[in-house]
Amino acid sequence: MRRRRKQTLTKVEEFTNSIATKKNERRDLIAAVSRAKSELATCQLAEEKAEGEQDRLFAASRDGDRLLEKAKELEELVKERAEAITQGSSSKRLHDEREGQIRLIRQQNEVAVRRLSQLFDVVIRELVPGEIEGSVLIDGKGITLKVSQGGERSTAAIESLKVVAFDIAVLILALEGAASLPTFLLHDSPREADLGQSIYDRLFRFIQSLEDKAHFQYIVTTTTEPPSDLSREPWLRATLRGGPPPDRLMGCDL
């Protein structure tokens, strides 16, 4: 009886320890459920935020359409003004009205132009390391692109770089919904003059960095080898040659 009593007490102790363990596990499970609920709430907030951002982008797209219409109005007004000056119009009142309308439209588009200049500067800094600045000026004479690196620079490579950077800046402006343009860009052999290989590689890296941030399509044809990790699927879409004809763009000798 003493032995059985001792055995029984041992089992009681084991069961007591088991119950304590199960209580601890239950407490851990309750804490895990609480954390899961908190993470679910965070995900729901993130989803609501994403939906709000989508609505904002749609609204920006509509604003971009209105901006394009206003730009067309500006073009027509500038044309009318030039014709009036050529014909020697004596109607100063009409001239003043047109000038006022042009100033108003320029003011309304000033934000978009300023943003375009900021994006051009960002792209230039991404492509060329070091102390460098870029700016865009739009006036009655057209579009002026400036690049400064210890003073304004104007070499063959810089001029080529300006065009490439401007195209990419306009693409980003369209991605932001501030311009009524398709989010599509095609560059045919953009490496010209003595544009360095490192700068050319940074172009591909910069475009790749935008892939996770926006939806767009960028096609670049090149005879210069891109970075090795981008010279494969899904980035490399086609390899073309001058001959034989089946290896050409249209698959034949045009």
N, C-alpha and C positions, 0 to 999 in steps of 0.2 A: 504494500500500500504506500509505503514511503517512496519507493522507486516510482510508482505510477504518479504519485502526487508531484514528485520532482519533474517527471516528464511533462505532466500537465502544465505546471508553472512555466516550464521552458517554452511550451507551445503558446501559452498565453503571452509570454514576452515577445515571441516571434510575431504573433498576430498584432500585438501592440505596435511593434516596429513597422510592420507592413502597413498598418493603418496610418501611421505618421508619414510614411513614404508616400502613400496614395494622397494624403492631404497636401503634401508639398507639390506632388505632380498636378493635383487639381488647382492649386494656387498658381502654378506656372502656366497652366492652360488658360486660366481666367485672364492672366496678364497678357498672354499671347493673343487671345481674342480681343482684348482691349486695344492692343497695338494694331491688330489687323483692322479694327473699326476706324482707328485714327488714320491709318494709311489709306483706307477707302475714302474717308472724307477728304484727305489731301488730293487724291486722284480726281474726285468729283470737282473740287475747286479748280484743279488744273484744266479739266475738260471745259468747265464754264469759262475759264480765262481764254482758252484756245478758241472757243466759239465767239467770244467777244472780239478777239483779234481778227478772226475771219470777217466778222461784220465790219470791222474798221477798214480792212483791206478792200472790201466791196465798196464801201463809201469813198475810199481814196480813189478807186478806179472810176467811179462816177465823177469825182472832182477832176480827174485827169481828162475825161471826155469834155467837160466844160472848159478846161484849160486849153485844149486843142481848138475848140470852137473860137475861143477868144483870140488865140494866136492867128487863126485864119482871118478874123475880123481885123486884127492889127495889120496883116499883110495887105488886105484890101485897102485899108486906110492909108498905108504908106504909098501904095500904088496911086491912089487918087491924089494924094498930096504931090507926088512927083509929076503927075500929069498936069495938075493945076499950075505948078511952078513953070513947067515947060511951055505951057500955053500962055503964060503971062497973065494969069487970072488976077483981076483987080478986086475980087471979093475978099477983103481982109477978114470980114466976119466969119465966112465959111472956113477960111484958113485957120483962124483962131479956134473955132469949134473942133476942127479935126486934130489940131495940136493937143487940145485938152483931152480928147478921146484917146489919143495915142498915149499920152502921159498916164491916163487912168488905167489903160490896159497894161502898160509896162509895170505900173505899181502892183497891179493884181497878179502879174506873173513874176514879180521880183523874188518871191519866196522860192518858186521852182528853179529859177536861174541860179539863185544863191546856193540851193541844195545841189544843183548840178556841179557847180564850181567846187563845193566841198567834196563831193564824190570823186571828181577828177583828181583833186589833191590826194585823197586817200589812196586811189589806185596808183598814182605816180609813186607815192611813198612805199606802197607794197611791192612795186616792181623794181624800184631802184633804192637800195639801202643807202643810208647816210643822210646828210642834211640837204634835203631837196623839197621844193614846194611847187605846186601847180595851181593854176587858176583858169577860169573860163570867163570871158567877157563877151556879152551879146549886146550889140548896139545896131544902129542903122546901117553900119558898114558890113555887118555879118558877125561871124563867130571868130573870136581870137583866143587861141590857146597859148598859155605862157608856162614855161618851166624855168625855175630859178635854182641854181646850185652854186652859191658864191657869185651871184650875178645871173642875169638872164642868159640861157643857153639856146643856141640855134645851130645844131649840127644835123647832118643827114640822119644819124641814128636817133637824135632827139626828136626830129620832125616825124619820123616813123613811129616812135614811142608815143608821141602826143596823140596821133590818130588812133592807135590801139587803145590807149588809156581812155580817150574820149568815148569810143564805142562802148567800152565796158561800163563806163560811168553812166551812159545813157541807158544801157541794159539794166543796171541796178536801179536807176530812176524809174524805169518801167515796172520793175519788180516791186518797188515801193508803192506803185499805184499813182505816182505823180506825173505820169506821162502816158498818153494814149498810143502806146507802141506795143507791138508783139514782143513777148519775152523770148526772142530768138535772135541769134547773132551768128553770122558766117564770116570768117576771116580766111582769105585766100593767101597763103604764104605770107603771114604778117612780119616775118623776120627779114628786114631789109637793111641795106647799107652795112654799117659795122655794129649793129645791135648785138651786144654781148650774149654769149650762150647762157651765162648765169641769169641775166635778165629774162631771157626767153624761157628758161626753166621756171623762174618765179611766176611768169604769166600762167603757166599750166597749174602751178601750185595754188595760186590765188583763185583761179576758176574752180579748182577742186574744193577749196575751202567753202565755196558758196553752195555746194551741192546739198548740204544738210540744212541749209537755211531757206531755200526757195526753190520753186520749180521753174526751170528754164531749159532752153536747148542752145548749146554753143558748139558750132562745127568749125574746126580749123583744119585746113589743108596745108601740108608742110613737107618740104624736102629735108628739113633739119630734124634729126632724131629728138623726140620728146624725152622727158625723164624715163628711165628704164621701167620703173614700176607703173607708168601710165601707158607704156607701149604694148598693152595687152587688153583683152576683154575686161570689163565692158567699155573701156574708153576707146580702144582702137577698134574702129568699125569697118575699115576697108584699107587694103594695101593695093595701090595702083602702080602701074609701070607704063613706060612709053611703048613697050612692045614685049611680046607679040600682041596683036589687036585684042584678043580675049582678056588681057590684063588691063586694058584701058577703062576709062570711066564708064562709057556706054557699051563696053564689051565688043567694040568693033572699030575699024579704021574709018573715021568720018571723012 
